Amino acid sequence: MSGAFAFLKPFALLAAVAFVAGFLGYLALGQPSQAIAQITAQPASTSGPASDDWNLPHRI
């Protein structure tokens, strides 16, 4: 069992360091609530027909 543990130990250490770095980076740089508030505060522009001519009655 010590052979498998010795083989996997560097990968476990790398995974732990990557997790800590990502989590600290998220806490330091990421502010998702403010970013989402800025995105949703902008008025939504909708596209559509400029007149009622698009829905004229048709005779079949």
Gaussian input, Z-matrix of N, CA and C with variables (Angstrom, degrees):
# hf/3-21g

backbone

0 1
 N
 C     1     B1
 C     2     B2     1     A1
 N     3     B3     2     A2     1     D1
 C     4     B4     3     A3     2     D2
 C     5     B5     4     A4     3     D3
 N     6     B6     5     A5     4     D4
 C     7     B7     6     A6     5     D5
 C     8     B8     7     A7     6     D6
 N     9     B9     8     A8     7     D7
 C    10    B10     9     A9     8     D8
 C    11    B11    10    A10     9     D9
 N    12    B12    11    A11    10    D10
 C    13    B13    12    A12    11    D11
 C    14    B14    13    A13    12    D12
 N    15    B15    14    A14    13    D13
 C    16    B16    15    A15    14    D14
 C    17    B17    16    A16    15    D15
 N    18    B18    17    A17    16    D16
 C    19    B19    18    A18    17    D17
 C    20    B20    19    A19    18    D18
 N    21    B21    20    A20    19    D19
 C    22    B22    21    A21    20    D20
 C    23    B23    22    A22    21    D21
 N    24    B24    23    A23    22    D22
 C    25    B25    24    A24    23    D23
 C    26    B26    25    A25    24    D24
 N    27    B27    26    A26    25    D25
 C    28    B28    27    A27    26    D26
 C    29    B29    28    A28    27    D27
 N    30    B30    29    A29    28    D28
 C    31    B31    30    A30    29    D29
 C    32    B32    31    A31    30    D30
 N    33    B33    32    A32    31    D31
 C    34    B34    33    A33    32    D32
 C    35    B35    34    A34    33    D33
 N    36    B36    35    A35    34    D34
 C    37    B37    36    A36    35    D35
 C    38    B38    37    A37    36    D36
 N    39    B39    38    A38    37    D37
 C    40    B40    39    A39    38    D38
 C    41    B41    40    A40    39    D39
 N    42    B42    41    A41    40    D40
 C    43    B43    42    A42    41    D41
 C    44    B44    43    A43    42    D42
 N    45    B45    44    A44    43    D43
 C    46    B46    45    A45    44    D44
 C    47    B47    46    A46    45    D45
 N    48    B48    47    A47    46    D46
 C    49    B49    48    A48    47    D47
 C    50    B50    49    A49    48    D48
 N    51    B51    50    A50    49    D49
 C    52    B52    51    A51    50    D50
 C    53    B53    52    A52    51    D51
 N    54    B54    53    A53    52    D52
 C    55    B55    54    A54    53    D53
 C    56    B56    55    A55    54    D54
 N    57    B57    56    A56    55    D55
 C    58    B58    57    A57    56    D56
 C    59    B59    58    A58    57    D57
 N    60    B60    59    A59    58    D58
 C    61    B61    60    A60    59    D59
 C    62    B62    61    A61    60    D60
 N    63    B63    62    A62    61    D61
 C    64    B64    63    A63    62    D62
 C    65    B65    64    A64    63    D63
 N    66    B66    65    A65    64    D64
 C    67    B67    66    A66    65    D65
 C    68    B68    67    A67    66    D66
 N    69    B69    68    A68    67    D67
 C    70    B70    69    A69    68    D68
 C    71    B71    70    A70    69    D69
 N    72    B72    71    A71    70    D70
 C    73    B73    72    A72    71    D71
 C    74    B74    73    A73    72    D72
 N    75    B75    74    A74    73    D73
 C    76    B76    75    A75    74    D74
 C    77    B77    76    A76    75    D75
 N    78    B78    77    A77    76    D76
 C    79    B79    78    A78    77    D77
 C    80    B80    79    A79    78    D78
 N    81    B81    80    A80    79    D79
 C    82    B82    81    A81    80    D80
 C    83    B83    82    A82    81    D81
 N    84    B84    83    A83    82    D82
 C    85    B85    84    A84    83    D83
 C    86    B86    85    A85    84    D84
 N    87    B87    86    A86    85    D85
 C    88    B88    87    A87    86    D86
 C    89    B89    88    A88    87    D87
 N    90    B90    89    A89    88    D88
 C    91    B91    90    A90    89    D89
 C    92    B92    91    A91    90    D90
 N    93    B93    92    A92    91    D91
 C    94    B94    93    A93    92    D92
 C    95    B95    94    A94    93    D93
 N    96    B96    95    A95    94    D94
 C    97    B97    96    A96    95    D95
 C    98    B98    97    A97    96    D96
 N    99    B99    98    A98    97    D97
 C   100   B100    99    A99    98    D98
 C   101   B101   100   A100    99    D99
 N   102   B102   101   A101   100   D100
 C   103   B103   102   A102   101   D101
 C   104   B104   103   A103   102   D102
 N   105   B105   104   A104   103   D103
 C   106   B106   105   A105   104   D104
 C   107   B107   106   A106   105   D105
 N   108   B108   107   A107   106   D106
 C   109   B109   108   A108   107   D107
 C   110   B110   109   A109   108   D108
 N   111   B111   110   A110   109   D109
 C   112   B112   111   A111   110   D110
 C   113   B113   112   A112   111   D111
 N   114   B114   113   A113   112   D112
 C   115   B115   114   A114   113   D113
 C   116   B116   115   A115   114   D114
 N   117   B117   116   A116   115   D115
 C   118   B118   117   A117   116   D116
 C   119   B119   118   A118   117   D117
 N   120   B120   119   A119   118   D118
 C   121   B121   120   A120   119   D119
 C   122   B122   121   A121   120   D120
 N   123   B123   122   A122   121   D121
 C   124   B124   123   A123   122   D122
 C   125   B125   124   A124   123   D123
 N   126   B126   125   A125   124   D124
 C   127   B127   126   A126   125   D125
 C   128   B128   127   A127   126   D126
 N   129   B129   128   A128   127   D127
 C   130   B130   129   A129   128   D128
 C   131   B131   130   A130   129   D129
 N   132   B132   131   A131   130   D130
 C   133   B133   132   A132   131   D131
 C   134   B134   133   A133   132   D132
 N   135   B135   134   A134   133   D133
 C   136   B136   135   A135   134   D134
 C   137   B137   136   A136   135   D135
 N   138   B138   137   A137   136   D136
 C   139   B139   138   A138   137   D137
 C   140   B140   139   A139   138   D138
 N   141   B141   140   A140   139   D139
 C   142   B142   141   A141   140   D140
 C   143   B143   142   A142   141   D141
 N   144   B144   143   A143   142   D142
 C   145   B145   144   A144   143   D143
 C   146   B146   145   A145   144   D144
 N   147   B147   146   A146   145   D145
 C   148   B148   147   A147   146   D146
 C   149   B149   148   A148   147   D147
 N   150   B150   149   A149   148   D148
 C   151   B151   150   A150   149   D149
 C   152   B152   151   A151   150   D150
 N   153   B153   152   A152   151   D151
 C   154   B154   153   A153   152   D152
 C   155   B155   154   A154   153   D153
 N   156   B156   155   A155   154   D154
 C   157   B157   156   A156   155   D155
 C   158   B158   157   A157   156   D156
 N   159   B159   158   A158   157   D157
 C   160   B160   159   A159   158   D158
 C   161   B161   160   A160   159   D159
 N   162   B162   161   A161   160   D160
 C   163   B163   162   A162   161   D161
 C   164   B164   163   A163   162   D162
 N   165   B165   164   A164   163   D163
 C   166   B166   165   A165   164   D164
 C   167   B167   166   A166   165   D165
 N   168   B168   167   A167   166   D166
 C   169   B169   168   A168   167   D167
 C   170   B170   169   A169   168   D168
 N   171   B171   170   A170   169   D169
 C   172   B172   171   A171   170   D170
 C   173   B173   172   A172   171   D171
 N   174   B174   173   A173   172   D172
 C   175   B175   174   A174   173   D173
 C   176   B176   175   A175   174   D174
 N   177   B177   176   A176   175   D175
 C   178   B178   177   A177   176   D176
 C   179   B179   178   A178   177   D177

   B1=1.4505
   B2=1.5258
   B3=1.3165
   B4=1.4576
   B5=1.5350
   B6=1.3374
   B7=1.4586
   B8=1.5176
   B9=1.3357
   B10=1.4691
   B11=1.5199
   B12=1.3293
   B13=1.4648
   B14=1.5229
   B15=1.3115
   B16=1.4653
   B17=1.5277
   B18=1.3078
   B19=1.4588
   B20=1.5294
   B21=1.3311
   B22=1.4595
   B23=1.5224
   B24=1.3248
   B25=1.4589
   B26=1.5355
   B27=1.3272
   B28=1.4736
   B29=1.5291
   B30=1.3227
   B31=1.4695
   B32=1.5255
   B33=1.3163
   B34=1.4629
   B35=1.5235
   B36=1.3053
   B37=1.4610
   B38=1.5297
   B39=1.3175
   B40=1.4604
   B41=1.5236
   B42=1.3173
   B43=1.4603
   B44=1.5243
   B45=1.3327
   B46=1.4619
   B47=1.5287
   B48=1.3277
   B49=1.4671
   B50=1.5233
   B51=1.3128
   B52=1.4634
   B53=1.5252
   B54=1.3177
   B55=1.4647
   B56=1.5155
   B57=1.3316
   B58=1.4660
   B59=1.5295
   B60=1.3256
   B61=1.4580
   B62=1.5333
   B63=1.3137
   B64=1.4575
   B65=1.5149
   B66=1.3175
   B67=1.4641
   B68=1.5219
   B69=1.3360
   B70=1.4560
   B71=1.5269
   B72=1.3201
   B73=1.4559
   B74=1.5149
   B75=1.3159
   B76=1.4674
   B77=1.5187
   B78=1.3300
   B79=1.4593
   B80=1.5238
   B81=1.3239
   B82=1.4549
   B83=1.5255
   B84=1.3226
   B85=1.4653
   B86=1.5179
   B87=1.2896
   B88=1.4536
   B89=1.5079
   B90=1.3054
   B91=1.4568
   B92=1.5234
   B93=1.3155
   B94=1.4635
   B95=1.5229
   B96=1.3158
   B97=1.4587
   B98=1.5207
   B99=1.3320
   B100=1.4537
   B101=1.5204
   B102=1.3133
   B103=1.4619
   B104=1.5251
   B105=1.3140
   B106=1.4697
   B107=1.5209
   B108=1.3205
   B109=1.4557
   B110=1.5235
   B111=1.3277
   B112=1.4562
   B113=1.5219
   B114=1.3093
   B115=1.4588
   B116=1.5275
   B117=1.3327
   B118=1.4604
   B119=1.5212
   B120=1.3265
   B121=1.4586
   B122=1.5238
   B123=1.3160
   B124=1.4510
   B125=1.5232
   B126=1.3299
   B127=1.4685
   B128=1.5291
   B129=1.2808
   B130=1.4618
   B131=1.5257
   B132=1.2937
   B133=1.4566
   B134=1.5264
   B135=1.3085
   B136=1.4637
   B137=1.5192
   B138=1.2844
   B139=1.4498
   B140=1.5223
   B141=1.2765
   B142=1.4500
   B143=1.5169
   B144=1.2994
   B145=1.4685
   B146=1.5275
   B147=1.3378
   B148=1.4556
   B149=1.5204
   B150=1.3115
   B151=1.4565
   B152=1.5230
   B153=1.3214
   B154=1.4613
   B155=1.5292
   B156=1.3198
   B157=1.4612
   B158=1.5257
   B159=1.2974
   B160=1.4585
   B161=1.5235
   B162=1.3250
   B163=1.4658
   B164=1.5316
   B165=1.3119
   B166=1.4518
   B167=1.5279
   B168=1.3309
   B169=1.4706
   B170=1.5330
   B171=1.3106
   B172=1.4593
   B173=1.5268
   B174=1.3099
   B175=1.4580
   B176=1.5025
   B177=1.2906
   B178=1.4622
   B179=1.5028
   A1=111.06
   A2=117.50
   A3=119.43
   A4=111.16
   A5=117.76
   A6=120.58
   A7=111.58
   A8=116.30
   A9=120.07
   A10=110.53
   A11=116.53
   A12=119.71
   A13=110.88
   A14=116.79
   A15=120.65
   A16=110.58
   A17=117.61
   A18=121.41
   A19=110.92
   A20=117.72
   A21=121.66
   A22=113.87
   A23=118.28
   A24=121.19
   A25=112.87
   A26=121.10
   A27=119.38
   A28=112.94
   A29=116.66
   A30=119.48
   A31=111.26
   A32=116.87
   A33=120.53
   A34=110.50
   A35=116.87
   A36=120.25
   A37=110.79
   A38=117.03
   A39=120.90
   A40=111.51
   A41=117.18
   A42=121.19
   A43=110.56
   A44=117.37
   A45=120.72
   A46=111.06
   A47=117.15
   A48=120.39
   A49=110.42
   A50=117.74
   A51=120.98
   A52=110.97
   A53=117.52
   A54=120.33
   A55=110.85
   A56=116.87
   A57=120.36
   A58=110.27
   A59=117.50
   A60=120.40
   A61=110.99
   A62=117.27
   A63=120.47
   A64=112.50
   A65=116.46
   A66=119.94
   A67=110.99
   A68=117.08
   A69=119.60
   A70=111.20
   A71=117.51
   A72=120.36
   A73=112.16
   A74=116.23
   A75=120.21
   A76=110.60
   A77=116.31
   A78=119.64
   A79=111.50
   A80=117.38
   A81=120.78
   A82=112.41
   A83=117.52
   A84=120.52
   A85=113.98
   A86=117.42
   A87=119.85
   A88=112.30
   A89=114.62
   A90=121.34
   A91=106.49
   A92=117.13
   A93=119.43
   A94=113.62
   A95=119.10
   A96=119.06
   A97=111.04
   A98=118.43
   A99=120.53
   A100=111.07
   A101=117.48
   A102=120.43
   A103=110.49
   A104=117.30
   A105=120.54
   A106=110.28
   A107=117.63
   A108=120.62
   A109=111.01
   A110=117.64
   A111=120.41
   A112=111.44
   A113=117.27
   A114=120.55
   A115=110.44
   A116=116.92
   A117=119.88
   A118=112.15
   A119=119.69
   A120=121.23
   A121=111.64
   A122=117.63
   A123=120.74
   A124=109.50
   A125=116.32
   A126=117.94
   A127=110.89
   A128=115.09
   A129=120.48
   A130=108.69
   A131=116.64
   A132=120.72
   A133=107.68
   A134=114.77
   A135=119.65
   A136=108.47
   A137=115.68
   A138=120.12
   A139=108.59
   A140=115.60
   A141=120.29
   A142=109.71
   A143=116.32
   A144=119.61
   A145=110.86
   A146=114.95
   A147=120.23
   A148=112.44
   A149=117.55
   A150=119.85
   A151=108.81
   A152=114.49
   A153=119.65
   A154=112.28
   A155=118.92
   A156=122.30
   A157=112.60
   A158=118.46
   A159=120.32
   A160=111.51
   A161=118.22
   A162=120.52
   A163=110.32
   A164=116.23
   A165=119.31
   A166=109.99
   A167=117.48
   A168=119.13
   A169=110.95
   A170=115.77
   A171=122.08
   A172=109.51
   A173=115.42
   A174=119.82
   A175=108.05
   A176=115.30
   A177=119.84
   A178=109.94
   D1=-28.23
   D2=-177.85
   D3=-69.29
   D4=-26.82
   D5=178.06
   D6=-67.36
   D7=-43.19
   D8=178.34
   D9=-68.35
   D10=-38.68
   D11=179.06
   D12=-66.16
   D13=-39.95
   D14=178.70
   D15=-66.21
   D16=-32.34
   D17=178.70
   D18=-73.11
   D19=-40.27
   D20=-175.62
   D21=-86.25
   D22=-14.05
   D23=-176.33
   D24=-59.60
   D25=-44.64
   D26=178.30
   D27=-63.54
   D28=-34.92
   D29=178.58
   D30=-69.51
   D31=-38.48
   D32=177.31
   D33=-66.01
   D34=-39.94
   D35=177.85
   D36=-65.62
   D37=-42.01
   D38=177.48
   D39=-63.27
   D40=-41.24
   D41=178.76
   D42=-64.84
   D43=-40.97
   D44=179.92
   D45=-65.97
   D46=-42.07
   D47=178.86
   D48=-66.23
   D49=-40.68
   D50=179.01
   D51=-65.03
   D52=-39.29
   D53=178.58
   D54=-64.87
   D55=-45.90
   D56=-179.02
   D57=-64.38
   D58=-42.26
   D59=179.24
   D60=-63.95
   D61=-42.63
   D62=178.67
   D63=-65.99
   D64=-41.01
   D65=-179.51
   D66=-67.54
   D67=-42.90
   D68=178.42
   D69=-67.87
   D70=-35.89
   D71=175.30
   D72=-64.94
   D73=-37.26
   D74=177.06
   D75=-65.00
   D76=-42.34
   D77=179.83
   D78=-68.79
   D79=-36.73
   D80=-176.53
   D81=-77.96
   D82=-41.93
   D83=-172.30
   D84=-107.64
   D85=-29.99
   D86=-173.43
   D87=-89.24
   D88=125.12
   D89=173.75
   D90=-130.75
   D91=77.62
   D92=-170.92
   D93=-64.64
   D94=-31.56
   D95=-177.67
   D96=-67.25
   D97=-38.40
   D98=178.65
   D99=-72.34
   D100=-37.73
   D101=179.97
   D102=-66.14
   D103=-42.03
   D104=178.89
   D105=-67.28
   D106=-37.07
   D107=178.88
   D108=-64.94
   D109=-37.52
   D110=178.44
   D111=-69.73
   D112=-36.87
   D113=-179.63
   D114=-69.00
   D115=-44.18
   D116=-176.36
   D117=-79.70
   D118=-14.91
   D119=-179.93
   D120=-76.26
   D121=-19.69
   D122=179.81
   D123=-73.78
   D124=138.76
   D125=179.72
   D126=-66.17
   D127=139.88
   D128=-179.53
   D129=-82.48
   D130=131.31
   D131=176.98
   D132=-98.50
   D133=129.88
   D134=-179.90
   D135=-110.86
   D136=144.73
   D137=176.94
   D138=-108.23
   D139=143.63
   D140=-179.99
   D141=-172.02
   D142=-177.74
   D143=-179.36
   D144=-68.79
   D145=146.44
   D146=-179.08
   D147=-84.56
   D148=-13.89
   D149=179.99
   D150=-141.80
   D151=-179.87
   D152=178.93
   D153=-88.43
   D154=5.99
   D155=-177.96
   D156=-67.40
   D157=-15.44
   D158=-176.02
   D159=-75.64
   D160=-17.33
   D161=-174.90
   D162=-122.05
   D163=48.02
   D164=178.93
   D165=-74.95
   D166=147.10
   D167=177.74
   D168=-68.75
   D169=143.26
   D170=-179.12
   D171=-116.35
   D172=143.02
   D173=174.08
   D174=-99.09
   D175=125.59
   D176=-179.48
   D177=-105.37

